[in-house]
């Protein structure tokens, strides 16, 4: 699996969403050309991405929408439940916690941590908001697969170190700061400001 690039994995996620939409619309089959058109790439790229994982589709008939969607669900690990811990119960954290799409794909928040005394001790749905100083102890006792960091950037480094010590292997970071993790820990950074700056560049051309 080392030869599978991050770009391929991202395209698989896009294929999954396209196939899910086609299935909801009752479309039984799709060609690589149509899948490529909907994904904004080439049909050769679609075939190459899928070839890493097996043989799909029938020449002249295309892919069964449901069968290919189910195969990608398994490849992406969406056929199981993933538990998560959220760091930061601010506006962004609130939006992430209550985003229904996570639960639909099998991602569930198990813990929420914050430092605000007005929030600590309250609940979001049935999840207690716990003080961040207790996070390492909680995660050692009741670990999660993924941690989501939605704190100010100055707090993120300490949180990452805490998560590494606690044994958390997957981290999704929304804090706009550069972070490093040791081998065996998977870190993904989501910088909303960079995405907006990219749009502003193209709109200014």
N, C-alpha and C positions, 0 to 999 in steps of 0.2 A: 504493500500500500504506500510505500515511500515515494513512488513515482507519481502519485496522484497529487496534482497541484491544487493550491487553494482556489485558483480560478475555476478549475473543473468542478470542485465541490460547490462553489457559488452558482455555477450554471446548473448543476443538478437541482439545487434548491429552486431555481427559476423554472426548470422543466416541471418539477413537482407542482408548482402553483398553476402553471399553464394547463397541465393535465387534469388537475383538480377542477379547474374552471370548465374544461371541455367535458369532463364527466358529468358535472352538474347540468350542463346544457344538453346531455343525452347524445353526445357525439361518440360513436363507438371506436373509430380508428383515426389515426393521424399519420401523415407522412413525415419523413425527416425534413422535407422542404417546408412544410407548413409549420412544423415545430420550430424550425430555424427562423422562419419569418416572424412568428409570434415572439420569439426570444431575441430578435434583432441580431442574429449571427448567421453563419453559413450552415448548410446541411452537412457539409463535410465535418464541421466542428461537432455537430450533434452526434454523428455516427462515431467519431473518434472518442468523444466523452463516454458514450455508452459502451464502447468496445472494451474499456478497461474492466468492466464488470460482468461481461457475458455477451451472449448473442440474443438480440431482441428484434422482434418484428419479422415480417415475411416480405421478400422481394416482390414488388408490384402491389402489395396490399398495405404496407406500412405497419404501424405499431397498434396493438390493442391499447386503447387509452387506459382502461382499468388495470390491465396486466402490467403495463409499464409504470403506471403510477404506484402500484403496489410494490413493484421491484425497487423503485427509488425510495419509497418509504422505508424499506428494509435496509437499503444501502446507507441511508442517512441516519438510521437508528431511531426513526420516528414511530416504530412499532413497539416502543417501550416507554415507560415513564421516567422523566428526568427531574430530580429534585434540585431546588435552587435556594440560595440565600441572597437576600438583597441588603446591600449596605447603602444607606441614605434614604430617609423617608421624606424627602422634600418633594417638590413638584414633579421632577423627573421620575423619582422613585415611585411616587403615587401612580403616575401614568403607566409605568412599566408593570407594577404589581397588578393593576386592574385591567391590563390588556388581555382581552379574551382570546386573541390568537395564540398566545403562549399555551394556554390550557388545551386548546383544540389540537395543538401539535404535540401534546404530552409533556409540557414543561410546567412545573408547579412550584410556587414559592412556599418553602417550608419555614423559613426564618426571615425576620426583618430586624436590622440593627440600625441604631441611630444614637446620637449623643444629646439630642434636644430633650431636656427634662419634661417638656410639655407633651412630647410624643411617647417617650419611654413609659411602658406600662399600659398603653392603650392597645387597641386591636384593629387590624385591618381584616375584615371578615373574621375568620377564626384563628388568625395568626397574631401572636403577641409581638409587639415592638420591644425589643430587648436592648439594653445599653450596650454600646459597641465594646466597652471594656470587658464584657463577658463573652464576646464572640468566639474567641479561641476555645474556651472551655466548652461552650455549647456545641461547636462544630466537631470537637473531638468526641463528644458524647453522642451527638446525633448528626453525623456528617451528611453532606450534600454532594451532588455531582458537579454543580456549577455555582459559582458566585458571581453576582452582578454588582458592579461598583458604580454607584451614582452619587458620589460625594464630591465636594470641592476638591480641586487638584492637590492641595497641600495635604489632604488626609489620605490620598490614594496609596502612596508608597508604603506607609505603615500598614495599611489594610492588606496590600499584596504580600508583605512579609508575614503577616498574621496568617493569611490563607495558606501560604507555603508551609508554614510550621504545622498548621492543622491538617495538612494532607489533601487539600482541595486541588483537583487536577485541571479543572476548567474554569477560566475567568473571562467574563465579558466586562470590559472596562469602558465606561462613558466619561470618565474624568479626563479633561483635556491636558494630559501630561504624558511624557515618555516613561514607560515602565519596562522593566526586564524581569524575567522569571527563569528559574533553572530548567534544565532539560527534564522532560517528563511532565511539565506543566504547560497547558495550552492557554495562551493569552490572545484574546481578540480585542482590538481597540475600536471603538466607534466614536469618532469625533464629529459631532454635528456641525461645529463651526467650520471645519475644513470642507464639508460637503456644501455648505452655504457659500463659502468663499469660492469654491469651484464654479458654482452656478453664477455667482456675480461676475466672475471672469468672463464666462462665455456670453452672458447677457450684455457685457460692456464692449464686446468686440464689434 
